[in-house]
């Protein structure tokens, strides 16, 4: 585990990925492994897997930016599809998870009987993924709205100077 943390920290520094990117992948792998090993709670792993539908437009977004095509129709269409994919596939996961946890009495019984490692990772995953999804949707929508308005973080003086 310590090696994973060190590796993740080193890669974050080398590649510029935020720590949340590494944490959610490490906990996802751990959660999938434990749910398969103990044959419990695969529903939540599957539920959060739905958010992976946002990867395709995100990867295309990265590629279009890398190719310096940010002023093309491809960028505009993909940026909008990326934002919509985050809203459609990530935002509903928090209420869907809460609904499943609250309305399934068997879940609570199974959760209390589950091995501590499984219950701990499941609790962390539900909380971590739910919170990160809300934050990522918010950021994605805010960036898209700022892009649609033609805005950026530059001040008016910096924009005038660039002209």
N, C-alpha and C positions, 0 to 999 in steps of 0.2 A: 504494500500500500504506500509506504514511504517513497519507494522508487517511482510509483505512478505520480505522486504529488510532485516530486523533484522533476521528473520528466515533463509533466504538464507545465510547471512553472518555467522551465527552461524553454520549452516550445512557445509558450506565450510570449516570452521575451524575444525569441528569435523571429516568430511569425506575426506578432502583433495581435493575436487573438486574445480577447478578454478571458479572464479566469472563468467566467460563467460558461463559456463555450466548452472548456475542458471539464469542468465539474459536471455539467449536465450529461456529457458523454460517458464519463466514468460511472456516474450513478445509474445511468440508463443500462449500461452493460451489466453492472452489478445487479440491478433489479431484474433484468431479463434472466440472468443466470440463476438467481435465487428462486424466481417464480417457476422456472423450469425444473430446478433441482427438487424443490418442495412440492411442486405441482399444485400451487395455490396462487391466486391473485393475478393470473395471466390477463384478466380483463383490463386491469389498469395499464399494463405494459402495452396491450393492444390499443387501448384508448389513446394513449399518448403517442403511439406510433402514427396516428392520423396526422399529427403536426409535421411529419416528414414530407407531406405534400408541398410544403413551402420551400423545400430545398431546391427544386428545379428552377423556379423563377429567381431564387436568390443566387444560384450559381450562374444563371444567364446574366443577371444584373452585374455580378462580379466580372464576368467575361467581357461584357459590353463596355464596362468602365475601363478594364485593362486595355482593350482595343481602342480606347479614346473615341467611342461612338456615342457619347452622352448627349449629343445634339441631333440624334437621329430619331426617326419614328419607331425603330426597334426598341430603343431605350425607353421612349415615352410609353409605349404599349406594355413592355415588360415591367416597367416600374409600377404602373397601375395594377397589372395582374399580380405582381408581388405583394403589393399592399392589400389587395383584395384577398389573396390567398392567406395572408396572416390573419385577417379578420374572420374569414370563413373557417379556416382549419385550426387556428390556435385559440382564438378568443372563447369559443364555446366549450373548450375543455374544462375550464374552471367550474362553470355551473353543472356540466355533465358529471364531473367527478364528485362534486358536492352532492348532487342528486343521488348518485349511486351509493355513496357512503351513508347518507342520511336515511334513505328509503329502503335499504337492504338490511334487515335485522340479522340475517345470516352472516353478512360481512362482519358485523361487530363481534359476533360469537367466534367466527373463524379468526378474526384479527387478534382477539384476546387469547386464543388457544395457539396461535402461530408461534414458531420458534422466534426467539428474540431477534436474531439477525434479520430474518425476513420481515418481521413487523417493523423494526427500526428503519431498514432500507425503504420499505414501502411508505412509511410515514414521511421520511425525508423526500422520497421521490414525488409523492403527491404534492407536498408543500413546495418543493423546489421547482418542479415543472409548472405547477399552476402559477406561481409568482413570476417565474421567468417568462412564461407565455404572455402574461398580462403586460409586463414591462416591455417585452419585445414588440408586441402589437402596438402599444402606445408609441414607442420610438419609431416604428415603421410608418405609422399613420402620420405622426408629426413631421417626419422627414419628407414624406410624400406631399403633405399639405404645403410645407415650405417650398418644395420644388415647384409645385403647381402655381404658387404665387410669384415664382421667379426670385424668391429670396435666398439669402445665404447668411452666413454668420458675419460676413464682412460689413463694416460700417459704411455709411453713405460716402464718407471721405475716401475710404479705400476704393470704393466702386468708381468714384469720380476720377481718382488718380489712375486707375487701370485704363480708363478711356483715353 
